[in-house]
Structures are given as C-alpha cells and as structure tokens.
Amino acid sequence: MARDRTRDRAVAEAFGARVRELRLERGMTQEGLAEAAEVHATFVSNLERGYRVPSLPTVLRVAAGLGVSAGRLVDGIEA
C-alpha cells in the first residue's frame, strides 16, 4: 500500500512538473493558467507541486488552457 502511494506521488509530481514547464514556456502565470483552464489559482499551485491529482475533465481543461493536447501533458509519465 505504501509503495502505491509513493508511486502515485511520483506520478503526481511528474505531471505537475510538466504543467509548470509548459506554463513557463508560454510565459504564463499560475493565475493566467487558472483563468484559461477555468480552475482556481490555488489548484494550479497544488497541481504543480504534486499535491493534487486532477480528474480527466480537469486534465483536458488544463491542456486547453496551455494550448496543448492532453497527450502532451502525460506523454512519458509512467504509472
């Protein structure tokens, strides 16, 4: 069980790092991404730090807010 949590945390952190990387490449603030993705800025902050795991609809909104495919957000991130 603890191993699953460790793996899940690593996946969440990798996803958050990808979101942050793409956001910064686009010169966006967390607030700007939050507005574009129709989520709260605190959610973006927690997402980027790996503290939140988004639902599929939220992944799609974040991807749209970044102007990328959802696949680009998750490509190469292993569960």
PDB file of N, CA, C and O in Angstrom:
ATOM      1  N   MET A   1       0.819  -1.196   0.000  1.00  0.00           N
ATOM      2  CA  MET A   1       0.000   0.000   0.000  1.00  0.00           C
ATOM      3  C   MET A   1       0.860   1.255   0.000  1.00  0.00           C
ATOM      4  O   MET A   1       0.612   2.168  -0.788  1.00  0.00           O
ATOM      5  N   ALA A   2       1.864   1.320   0.867  1.00  0.00           N
ATOM      6  CA  ALA A   2       2.734   2.498   0.917  1.00  0.00           C
ATOM      7  C   ALA A   2       3.478   2.670  -0.394  1.00  0.00           C
ATOM      8  O   ALA A   2       3.733   3.792  -0.832  1.00  0.00           O
ATOM      9  N   ARG A   3       3.830   1.542  -1.024  1.00  0.00           N
ATOM     10  CA  ARG A   3       4.528   1.617  -2.312  1.00  0.00           C
ATOM     11  C   ARG A   3       3.647   2.257  -3.365  1.00  0.00           C
ATOM     12  O   ARG A   3       4.122   3.046  -4.182  1.00  0.00           O
ATOM     13  N   ASP A   4       2.356   1.919  -3.350  1.00  0.00           N
ATOM     14  CA  ASP A   4       1.408   2.526  -4.292  1.00  0.00           C
ATOM     15  C   ASP A   4       1.325   4.031  -4.075  1.00  0.00           C
ATOM     16  O   ASP A   4       1.283   4.793  -5.040  1.00  0.00           O
ATOM     17  N   ARG A   5       1.300   4.463  -2.827  1.00  0.00           N
ATOM     18  CA  ARG A   5       1.226   5.901  -2.532  1.00  0.00           C
ATOM     19  C   ARG A   5       2.487   6.611  -3.002  1.00  0.00           C
ATOM     20  O   ARG A   5       2.425   7.724  -3.524  1.00  0.00           O
ATOM     21  N   THR A   6       3.631   5.962  -2.813  1.00  0.00           N
ATOM     22  CA  THR A   6       4.892   6.549  -3.260  1.00  0.00           C
ATOM     23  C   THR A   6       4.900   6.700  -4.766  1.00  0.00           C
ATOM     24  O   THR A   6       5.315   7.731  -5.295  1.00  0.00           O
ATOM     25  N   ARG A   7       4.437   5.662  -5.458  1.00  0.00           N
ATOM     26  CA  ARG A   7       4.371   5.711  -6.922  1.00  0.00           C
ATOM     27  C   ARG A   7       3.379   6.777  -7.372  1.00  0.00           C
ATOM     28  O   ARG A   7       3.671   7.554  -8.281  1.00  0.00           O
ATOM     29  N   ASP A   8       2.212   6.816  -6.741  1.00  0.00           N
ATOM     30  CA  ASP A   8       1.203   7.810  -7.101  1.00  0.00           C
ATOM     31  C   ASP A   8       1.720   9.225  -6.873  1.00  0.00           C
ATOM     32  O   ASP A   8       1.451  10.121  -7.672  1.00  0.00           O
ATOM     33  N   ARG A   9       2.450   9.427  -5.802  1.00  0.00           N
ATOM     34  CA  ARG A   9       3.014  10.749  -5.516  1.00  0.00           C
ATOM     35  C   ARG A   9       4.038  11.133  -6.590  1.00  0.00           C
ATOM     36  O   ARG A   9       4.089  12.283  -7.027  1.00  0.00           O
ATOM     37  N   ALA A  10       4.854  10.156  -7.008  1.00  0.00           N
ATOM     38  CA  ALA A  10       5.856  10.415  -8.052  1.00  0.00           C
ATOM     39  C   ALA A  10       5.183  10.792  -9.368  1.00  0.00           C
ATOM     40  O   ALA A  10       5.652  11.683 -10.076  1.00  0.00           O
ATOM     41  N   VAL A  11       4.090  10.116  -9.694  1.00  0.00           N
ATOM     42  CA  VAL A  11       3.339  10.430 -10.916  1.00  0.00           C
ATOM     43  C   VAL A  11       2.752  11.833 -10.819  1.00  0.00           C
ATOM     44  O   VAL A  11       2.833  12.607 -11.773  1.00  0.00           O
ATOM     45  N   ALA A  12       2.163  12.164  -9.676  1.00  0.00           N
ATOM     46  CA  ALA A  12       1.577  13.495  -9.485  1.00  0.00           C
ATOM     47  C   ALA A  12       2.645  14.575  -9.594  1.00  0.00           C
ATOM     48  O   ALA A  12       2.403  15.626 -10.188  1.00  0.00           O
ATOM     49  N   GLU A  13       3.822  14.330  -9.028  1.00  0.00           N
ATOM     50  CA  GLU A  13       4.903  15.310  -9.104  1.00  0.00           C
ATOM     51  C   GLU A  13       5.411  15.470 -10.533  1.00  0.00           C
ATOM     52  O   GLU A  13       5.706  16.584 -10.967  1.00  0.00           O
ATOM     53  N   ALA A  14       5.514  14.360 -11.266  1.00  0.00           N
ATOM     54  CA  ALA A  14       5.966  14.428 -12.663  1.00  0.00           C
ATOM     55  C   ALA A  14       4.947  15.189 -13.519  1.00  0.00           C
ATOM     56  O   ALA A  14       5.318  15.998 -14.370  1.00  0.00           O
ATOM     57  N   PHE A  15       3.674  14.923 -13.284  1.00  0.00           N
ATOM     58  CA  PHE A  15       2.636  15.637 -14.025  1.00  0.00           C
ATOM     59  C   PHE A  15       2.689  17.128 -13.709  1.00  0.00           C
ATOM     60  O   PHE A  15       2.620  17.961 -14.612  1.00  0.00           O
ATOM     61  N   GLY A  16       2.811  17.457 -12.438  1.00  0.00           N
ATOM     62  CA  GLY A  16       2.886  18.856 -12.032  1.00  0.00           C
ATOM     63  C   GLY A  16       4.087  19.565 -12.628  1.00  0.00           C
ATOM     64  O   GLY A  16       3.994  20.723 -13.036  1.00  0.00           O
ATOM     65  N   ALA A  17       5.211  18.871 -12.677  1.00  0.00           N
ATOM     66  CA  ALA A  17       6.415  19.455 -13.270  1.00  0.00           C
ATOM     67  C   ALA A  17       6.198  19.722 -14.751  1.00  0.00           C
ATOM     68  O   ALA A  17       6.666  20.736 -15.269  1.00  0.00           O
ATOM     69  N   ARG A  18       5.496  18.829 -15.442  1.00  0.00           N
ATOM     70  CA  ARG A  18       5.201  19.025 -16.857  1.00  0.00           C
ATOM     71  C   ARG A  18       4.306  20.240 -17.054  1.00  0.00           C
ATOM     72  O   ARG A  18       4.538  21.052 -17.950  1.00  0.00           O
ATOM     73  N   VAL A  19       3.287  20.363 -16.217  1.00  0.00           N
ATOM     74  CA  VAL A  19       2.396  21.521 -16.308  1.00  0.00           C
ATOM     75  C   VAL A  19       3.188  22.805 -16.093  1.00  0.00           C
ATOM     76  O   VAL A  19       3.034  23.759 -16.855  1.00  0.00           O
ATOM     77  N   ARG A  20       4.036  22.842 -15.063  1.00  0.00           N
ATOM     78  CA  ARG A  20       4.834  24.026 -14.778  1.00  0.00           C
ATOM     79  C   ARG A  20       5.761  24.356 -15.951  1.00  0.00           C
ATOM     80  O   ARG A  20       5.869  25.512 -16.362  1.00  0.00           O
ATOM     81  N   GLU A  21       6.421  23.337 -16.479  1.00  0.00           N
ATOM     82  CA  GLU A  21       7.337  23.538 -17.611  1.00  0.00           C
ATOM     83  C   GLU A  21       6.611  24.177 -18.796  1.00  0.00           C
ATOM     84  O   GLU A  21       7.087  25.157 -19.369  1.00  0.00           O
ATOM     85  N   LEU A  22       5.475  23.624 -19.152  1.00  0.00           N
ATOM     86  CA  LEU A  22       4.725  24.145 -20.295  1.00  0.00           C
ATOM     87  C   LEU A  22       4.172  25.539 -20.015  1.00  0.00           C
ATOM     88  O   LEU A  22       4.146  26.392 -20.902  1.00  0.00           O
ATOM     89  N   ARG A  23       3.735  25.763 -18.791  1.00  0.00           N
ATOM     90  CA  ARG A  23       3.212  27.084 -18.421  1.00  0.00           C
ATOM     91  C   ARG A  23       4.305  28.137 -18.549  1.00  0.00           C
ATOM     92  O   ARG A  23       4.079  29.213 -19.104  1.00  0.00           O
ATOM     93  N   LEU A  24       5.488  27.824 -18.036  1.00  0.00           N
ATOM     94  CA  LEU A  24       6.587  28.787 -18.095  1.00  0.00           C
ATOM     95  C   LEU A  24       7.062  29.007 -19.522  1.00  0.00           C
ATOM     96  O   LEU A  24       7.412  30.127 -19.893  1.00  0.00           O
ATOM     97  N   GLU A  25       7.079  27.938 -20.336  1.00  0.00           N
ATOM     98  CA  GLU A  25       7.448  28.091 -21.745  1.00  0.00           C
ATOM     99  C   GLU A  25       6.539  29.092 -22.445  1.00  0.00           C
ATOM    100  O   GLU A  25       6.962  29.798 -23.360  1.00  0.00           O
ATOM    101  N   ARG A  26       5.289  29.144 -22.003  1.00  0.00           N
ATOM    102  CA  ARG A  26       4.314  30.032 -22.628  1.00  0.00           C
ATOM    103  C   ARG A  26       4.262  31.404 -21.957  1.00  0.00           C
ATOM    104  O   ARG A  26       3.469  32.262 -22.344  1.00  0.00           O
ATOM    105  N   GLY A  27       5.107  31.603 -20.957  1.00  0.00           N
ATOM    106  CA  GLY A  27       5.136  32.885 -20.267  1.00  0.00           C
ATOM    107  C   GLY A  27       3.887  33.170 -19.458  1.00  0.00           C
ATOM    108  O   GLY A  27       3.515  34.326 -19.258  1.00  0.00           O
ATOM    109  N   MET A  28       3.245  32.117 -18.996  1.00  0.00           N
ATOM    110  CA  MET A  28       2.003  32.272 -18.244  1.00  0.00           C
ATOM    111  C   MET A  28       2.277  32.246 -16.741  1.00  0.00           C
ATOM    112  O   MET A  28       3.188  31.562 -16.275  1.00  0.00           O
ATOM    113  N   THR A  29       1.486  32.992 -16.005  1.00  0.00           N
ATOM    114  CA  THR A  29       1.495  32.887 -14.552  1.00  0.00           C
ATOM    115  C   THR A  29       0.551  31.771 -14.146  1.00  0.00           C
ATOM    116  O   THR A  29      -0.233  31.282 -14.961  1.00  0.00           O
ATOM    117  N   GLN A  30       0.625  31.370 -12.891  1.00  0.00           N
ATOM    118  CA  GLN A  30      -0.341  30.386 -12.400  1.00  0.00           C
ATOM    119  C   GLN A  30      -1.752  30.943 -12.498  1.00  0.00           C
ATOM    120  O   GLN A  30      -2.695  30.219 -12.819  1.00  0.00           O
ATOM    121  N   GLU A  31      -1.889  32.208 -12.223  1.00  0.00           N
ATOM    122  CA  GLU A  31      -3.209  32.848 -12.309  1.00  0.00           C
ATOM    123  C   GLU A  31      -3.723  32.850 -13.743  1.00  0.00           C
ATOM    124  O   GLU A  31      -4.907  32.621 -13.988  1.00  0.00           O
ATOM    125  N   GLY A  32      -2.824  33.111 -14.688  1.00  0.00           N
ATOM    126  CA  GLY A  32      -3.214  33.108 -16.094  1.00  0.00           C
ATOM    127  C   GLY A  32      -3.654  31.732 -16.556  1.00  0.00           C
ATOM    128  O   GLY A  32      -4.643  31.598 -17.278  1.00  0.00           O
ATOM    129  N   LEU A  33      -2.924  30.714 -16.143  1.00  0.00           N
ATOM    130  CA  LEU A  33      -3.321  29.347 -16.497  1.00  0.00           C
ATOM    131  C   LEU A  33      -4.644  29.000 -15.836  1.00  0.00           C
ATOM    132  O   LEU A  33      -5.515  28.395 -16.461  1.00  0.00           O
ATOM    133  N   ALA A  34      -4.794  29.378 -14.587  1.00  0.00           N
ATOM    134  CA  ALA A  34      -6.045  29.087 -13.879  1.00  0.00           C
ATOM    135  C   ALA A  34      -7.237  29.696 -14.612  1.00  0.00           C
ATOM    136  O   ALA A  34      -8.269  29.047 -14.782  1.00  0.00           O
ATOM    137  N   GLU A  35      -7.087  30.938 -15.040  1.00  0.00           N
ATOM    138  CA  GLU A  35      -8.172  31.598 -15.765  1.00  0.00           C
ATOM    139  C   GLU A  35      -8.451  30.882 -17.087  1.00  0.00           C
ATOM    140  O   GLU A  35      -9.605  30.634 -17.435  1.00  0.00           O
ATOM    141  N   ALA A  36      -7.388  30.555 -17.818  1.00  0.00           N
ATOM    142  CA  ALA A  36      -7.555  29.899 -19.117  1.00  0.00           C
ATOM    143  C   ALA A  36      -8.152  28.499 -18.980  1.00  0.00           C
ATOM    144  O   ALA A  36      -8.891  28.047 -19.854  1.00  0.00           O
ATOM    145  N   ALA A  37      -7.831  27.821 -17.889  1.00  0.00           N
ATOM    146  CA  ALA A  37      -8.306  26.448 -17.678  1.00  0.00           C
ATOM    147  C   ALA A  37      -9.597  26.389 -16.865  1.00  0.00           C
ATOM    148  O   ALA A  37     -10.166  25.317 -16.664  1.00  0.00           O
ATOM    149  N   GLU A  38     -10.051  27.554 -16.401  1.00  0.00           N
ATOM    150  CA  GLU A  38     -11.264  27.646 -15.590  1.00  0.00           C
ATOM    151  C   GLU A  38     -11.161  26.814 -14.314  1.00  0.00           C
ATOM    152  O   GLU A  38     -12.070  26.065 -13.957  1.00  0.00           O
ATOM    153  N   VAL A  39     -10.013  26.974 -13.635  1.00  0.00           N
ATOM    154  CA  VAL A  39      -9.802  26.366 -12.318  1.00  0.00           C
ATOM    155  C   VAL A  39      -9.281  27.469 -11.397  1.00  0.00           C
ATOM    156  O   VAL A  39      -8.954  28.562 -11.860  1.00  0.00           O
ATOM    157  N   HIS A  40      -9.205  27.191 -10.122  1.00  0.00           N
ATOM    158  CA  HIS A  40      -8.711  28.168  -9.150  1.00  0.00           C
ATOM    159  C   HIS A  40      -7.188  28.202  -9.182  1.00  0.00           C
ATOM    160  O   HIS A  40      -6.547  27.174  -9.404  1.00  0.00           O
ATOM    161  N   ALA A  41      -6.611  29.371  -8.961  1.00  0.00           N
ATOM    162  CA  ALA A  41      -5.155  29.519  -8.973  1.00  0.00           C
ATOM    163  C   ALA A  41      -4.491  28.640  -7.919  1.00  0.00           C
ATOM    164  O   ALA A  41      -3.394  28.127  -8.143  1.00  0.00           O
ATOM    165  N   THR A  42      -5.139  28.462  -6.784  1.00  0.00           N
ATOM    166  CA  THR A  42      -4.589  27.573  -5.746  1.00  0.00           C
ATOM    167  C   THR A  42      -4.507  26.147  -6.264  1.00  0.00           C
ATOM    168  O   THR A  42      -3.574  25.417  -5.931  1.00  0.00           O
ATOM    169  N   PHE A  43      -5.468  25.750  -7.067  1.00  0.00           N
ATOM    170  CA  PHE A  43      -5.440  24.407  -7.644  1.00  0.00           C
ATOM    171  C   PHE A  43      -4.220  24.248  -8.542  1.00  0.00           C
ATOM    172  O   PHE A  43      -3.549  23.217  -8.489  1.00  0.00           O
ATOM    173  N   VAL A  44      -3.923  25.244  -9.360  1.00  0.00           N
ATOM    174  CA  VAL A  44      -2.756  25.176 -10.244  1.00  0.00           C
ATOM    175  C   VAL A  44      -1.491  25.049  -9.407  1.00  0.00           C
ATOM    176  O   VAL A  44      -0.619  24.238  -9.721  1.00  0.00           O
ATOM    177  N   SER A  45      -1.382  25.829  -8.361  1.00  0.00           N
ATOM    178  CA  SER A  45      -0.219  25.760  -7.479  1.00  0.00           C
ATOM    179  C   SER A  45      -0.072  24.363  -6.884  1.00  0.00           C
ATOM    180  O   SER A  45       1.013  23.782  -6.908  1.00  0.00           O
ATOM    181  N   ASN A  46      -1.159  23.834  -6.355  1.00  0.00           N
ATOM    182  CA  ASN A  46      -1.123  22.490  -5.756  1.00  0.00           C
ATOM    183  C   ASN A  46      -0.849  21.411  -6.802  1.00  0.00           C
ATOM    184  O   ASN A  46      -0.159  20.431  -6.523  1.00  0.00           O
ATOM    185  N   LEU A  47      -1.380  21.590  -7.981  1.00  0.00           N
ATOM    186  CA  LEU A  47      -1.147  20.650  -9.078  1.00  0.00           C
ATOM    187  C   LEU A  47       0.333  20.613  -9.445  1.00  0.00           C
ATOM    188  O   LEU A  47       0.918  19.539  -9.584  1.00  0.00           O
ATOM    189  N   GLU A  48       0.925  21.775  -9.597  1.00  0.00           N
ATOM    190  CA  GLU A  48       2.328  21.850  -9.991  1.00  0.00           C
ATOM    191  C   GLU A  48       3.256  21.272  -8.925  1.00  0.00           C
ATOM    192  O   GLU A  48       4.339  20.787  -9.252  1.00  0.00           O
ATOM    193  N   ARG A  49       2.854  21.316  -7.677  1.00  0.00           N
ATOM    194  CA  ARG A  49       3.676  20.766  -6.605  1.00  0.00           C
ATOM    195  C   ARG A  49       3.397  19.288  -6.346  1.00  0.00           C
ATOM    196  O   ARG A  49       4.009  18.676  -5.471  1.00  0.00           O
ATOM    197  N   GLY A  50       2.473  18.725  -7.111  1.00  0.00           N
ATOM    198  CA  GLY A  50       2.160  17.307  -6.957  1.00  0.00           C
ATOM    199  C   GLY A  50       1.249  17.002  -5.792  1.00  0.00           C
ATOM    200  O   GLY A  50       1.141  15.852  -5.369  1.00  0.00           O
ATOM    201  N   TYR A  51       0.584  18.033  -5.264  1.00  0.00           N
ATOM    202  CA  TYR A  51      -0.314  17.843  -4.127  1.00  0.00           C
ATOM    203  C   TYR A  51      -1.730  17.473  -4.547  1.00  0.00           C
ATOM    204  O   TYR A  51      -2.516  16.992  -3.731  1.00  0.00           O
ATOM    205  N   ARG A  52      -2.057  17.695  -5.810  1.00  0.00           N
ATOM    206  CA  ARG A  52      -3.391  17.374  -6.321  1.00  0.00           C
ATOM    207  C   ARG A  52      -3.252  16.490  -7.545  1.00  0.00           C
ATOM    208  O   ARG A  52      -2.324  16.644  -8.339  1.00  0.00           O
ATOM    209  N   VAL A  53      -4.182  15.569  -7.686  1.00  0.00           N
ATOM    210  CA  VAL A  53      -4.253  14.707  -8.861  1.00  0.00           C
ATOM    211  C   VAL A  53      -5.550  15.064  -9.577  1.00  0.00           C
ATOM    212  O   VAL A  53      -6.636  14.868  -9.032  1.00  0.00           O
ATOM    213  N   PRO A  54      -5.442  15.585 -10.791  1.00  0.00           N
ATOM    214  CA  PRO A  54      -6.641  16.066 -11.478  1.00  0.00           C
ATOM    215  C   PRO A  54      -7.467  14.931 -12.068  1.00  0.00           C
ATOM    216  O   PRO A  54      -6.947  13.868 -12.409  1.00  0.00           O
ATOM    217  N   SER A  55      -8.756  15.183 -12.177  1.00  0.00           N
ATOM    218  CA  SER A  55      -9.642  14.271 -12.897  1.00  0.00           C
ATOM    219  C   SER A  55      -9.380  14.438 -14.396  1.00  0.00           C
ATOM    220  O   SER A  55      -8.740  15.401 -14.818  1.00  0.00           O
ATOM    221  N   LEU A  56      -9.872  13.509 -15.180  1.00  0.00           N
ATOM    222  CA  LEU A  56      -9.692  13.606 -16.629  1.00  0.00           C
ATOM    223  C   LEU A  56     -10.277  14.903 -17.191  1.00  0.00           C
ATOM    224  O   LEU A  56      -9.607  15.557 -17.989  1.00  0.00           O
ATOM    225  N   PRO A  57     -11.492  15.305 -16.815  1.00  0.00           N
ATOM    226  CA  PRO A  57     -12.001  16.576 -17.339  1.00  0.00           C
ATOM    227  C   PRO A  57     -11.087  17.761 -16.988  1.00  0.00           C
ATOM    228  O   PRO A  57     -10.943  18.689 -17.783  1.00  0.00           O
ATOM    229  N   THR A  58     -10.482  17.727 -15.817  1.00  0.00           N
ATOM    230  CA  THR A  58      -9.581  18.807 -15.430  1.00  0.00           C
ATOM    231  C   THR A  58      -8.291  18.757 -16.235  1.00  0.00           C
ATOM    232  O   THR A  58      -7.762  19.801 -16.618  1.00  0.00           O
ATOM    233  N   VAL A  59      -7.778  17.560 -16.497  1.00  0.00           N
ATOM    234  CA  VAL A  59      -6.595  17.435 -17.358  1.00  0.00           C
ATOM    235  C   VAL A  59      -6.897  18.060 -18.717  1.00  0.00           C
ATOM    236  O   VAL A  59      -6.062  18.777 -19.269  1.00  0.00           O
ATOM    237  N   LEU A  60      -8.070  17.797 -19.251  1.00  0.00           N
ATOM    238  CA  LEU A  60      -8.449  18.358 -20.549  1.00  0.00           C
ATOM    239  C   LEU A  60      -8.539  19.879 -20.498  1.00  0.00           C
ATOM    240  O   LEU A  60      -8.134  20.554 -21.445  1.00  0.00           O
ATOM    241  N   ARG A  61      -9.071  20.430 -19.392  1.00  0.00           N
ATOM    242  CA  ARG A  61      -9.159  21.888 -19.256  1.00  0.00           C
ATOM    243  C   ARG A  61      -7.777  22.513 -19.126  1.00  0.00           C
ATOM    244  O   ARG A  61      -7.512  23.561 -19.715  1.00  0.00           O
ATOM    245  N   VAL A  62      -6.895  21.877 -18.361  1.00  0.00           N
ATOM    246  CA  VAL A  62      -5.532  22.390 -18.201  1.00  0.00           C
ATOM    247  C   VAL A  62      -4.804  22.346 -19.545  1.00  0.00           C
ATOM    248  O   VAL A  62      -4.119  23.298 -19.920  1.00  0.00           O
ATOM    249  N   ALA A  63      -4.958  21.241 -20.258  1.00  0.00           N
ATOM    250  CA  ALA A  63      -4.324  21.128 -21.576  1.00  0.00           C
ATOM    251  C   ALA A  63      -4.820  22.231 -22.508  1.00  0.00           C
ATOM    252  O   ALA A  63      -4.026  22.869 -23.200  1.00  0.00           O
ATOM    253  N   ALA A  64      -6.126  22.453 -22.525  1.00  0.00           N
ATOM    254  CA  ALA A  64      -6.689  23.511 -23.373  1.00  0.00           C
ATOM    255  C   ALA A  64      -6.152  24.874 -22.950  1.00  0.00           C
ATOM    256  O   ALA A  64      -5.831  25.711 -23.793  1.00  0.00           O
ATOM    257  N   GLY A  65      -6.056  25.090 -21.639  1.00  0.00           N
ATOM    258  CA  GLY A  65      -5.532  26.354 -21.138  1.00  0.00           C
ATOM    259  C   GLY A  65      -4.091  26.595 -21.554  1.00  0.00           C
ATOM    260  O   GLY A  65      -3.674  27.736 -21.751  1.00  0.00           O
ATOM    261  N   LEU A  66      -3.333  25.514 -21.685  1.00  0.00           N
ATOM    262  CA  LEU A  66      -1.942  25.608 -22.122  1.00  0.00           C
ATOM    263  C   LEU A  66      -1.802  25.582 -23.642  1.00  0.00           C
ATOM    264  O   LEU A  66      -0.732  25.867 -24.180  1.00  0.00           O
ATOM    265  N   GLY A  67      -2.889  25.239 -24.325  1.00  0.00           N
ATOM    266  CA  GLY A  67      -2.846  25.161 -25.784  1.00  0.00           C
ATOM    267  C   GLY A  67      -2.118  23.931 -26.295  1.00  0.00           C
ATOM    268  O   GLY A  67      -1.486  23.967 -27.351  1.00  0.00           O
ATOM    269  N   VAL A  68      -2.209  22.831 -25.535  1.00  0.00           N
ATOM    270  CA  VAL A  68      -1.573  21.579 -25.932  1.00  0.00           C
ATOM    271  C   VAL A  68      -2.594  20.451 -25.836  1.00  0.00           C
ATOM    272  O   VAL A  68      -3.675  20.621 -25.271  1.00  0.00           O
ATOM    273  N   SER A  69      -2.239  19.302 -26.392  1.00  0.00           N
ATOM    274  CA  SER A  69      -3.104  18.136 -26.251  1.00  0.00           C
ATOM    275  C   SER A  69      -2.922  17.539 -24.856  1.00  0.00           C
ATOM    276  O   SER A  69      -1.881  17.723 -24.225  1.00  0.00           O
ATOM    277  N   ALA A  70      -3.925  16.835 -24.392  1.00  0.00           N
ATOM    278  CA  ALA A  70      -3.800  16.141 -23.109  1.00  0.00           C
ATOM    279  C   ALA A  70      -2.672  15.126 -23.174  1.00  0.00           C
ATOM    280  O   ALA A  70      -1.993  14.883 -22.177  1.00  0.00           O
ATOM    281  N   GLY A  71      -2.472  14.538 -24.338  1.00  0.00           N
ATOM    282  CA  GLY A  71      -1.387  13.586 -24.511  1.00  0.00           C
ATOM    283  C   GLY A  71      -0.030  14.206 -24.237  1.00  0.00           C
ATOM    284  O   GLY A  71       0.859  13.549 -23.695  1.00  0.00           O
ATOM    285  N   ARG A  72       0.132  15.464 -24.609  1.00  0.00           N
ATOM    286  CA  ARG A  72       1.406  16.155 -24.354  1.00  0.00           C
ATOM    287  C   ARG A  72       1.659  16.286 -22.859  1.00  0.00           C
ATOM    288  O   ARG A  72       2.808  16.260 -22.417  1.00  0.00           O
ATOM    289  N   LEU A  73       0.592  16.427 -22.080  1.00  0.00           N
ATOM    290  CA  LEU A  73       0.747  16.554 -20.633  1.00  0.00           C
ATOM    291  C   LEU A  73       1.186  15.250 -19.985  1.00  0.00           C
ATOM    292  O   LEU A  73       1.916  15.263 -18.994  1.00  0.00           O
ATOM    293  N   VAL A  74       0.749  14.129 -20.534  1.00  0.00           N
ATOM    294  CA  VAL A  74       1.011  12.848 -19.876  1.00  0.00           C
ATOM    295  C   VAL A  74       2.031  11.979 -20.585  1.00  0.00           C
ATOM    296  O   VAL A  74       2.450  10.964 -20.029  1.00  0.00           O
ATOM    297  N   ASP A  75       2.447  12.338 -21.791  1.00  0.00           N
ATOM    298  CA  ASP A  75       3.378  11.521 -22.549  1.00  0.00           C
ATOM    299  C   ASP A  75       4.671  11.301 -21.763  1.00  0.00           C
ATOM    300  O   ASP A  75       5.329  12.253 -21.347  1.00  0.00           O
ATOM    301  N   GLY A  76       5.017  10.042 -21.572  1.00  0.00           N
ATOM    302  CA  GLY A  76       6.264   9.687 -20.898  1.00  0.00           C
ATOM    303  C   GLY A  76       6.159   9.593 -19.402  1.00  0.00           C
ATOM    304  O   GLY A  76       7.116   9.174 -18.752  1.00  0.00           O
ATOM    305  N   ILE A  77       5.037   9.965 -18.828  1.00  0.00           N
ATOM    306  CA  ILE A  77       4.859   9.826 -17.388  1.00  0.00           C
ATOM    307  C   ILE A  77       4.333   8.428 -17.116  1.00  0.00           C
ATOM    308  O   ILE A  77       3.247   8.060 -17.563  1.00  0.00           O
ATOM    309  N   GLU A  78       5.108   7.664 -16.385  1.00  0.00           N
ATOM    310  CA  GLU A  78       4.778   6.263 -16.133  1.00  0.00           C
ATOM    311  C   GLU A  78       4.094   6.091 -14.788  1.00  0.00           C
ATOM    312  O   GLU A  78       4.525   6.654 -13.782  1.00  0.00           O
ATOM    313  N   ALA A  79       3.027   5.308 -14.781  1.00  0.00           N
ATOM    314  CA  ALA A  79       2.365   4.953 -13.531  1.00  0.00           C
ATOM    315  C   ALA A  79       3.056   3.769 -13.004  1.00  0.00           C
ATOM    316  O   ALA A  79       2.690   3.260 -11.944  1.00  0.00           O
TER     317      ALA A  79
END
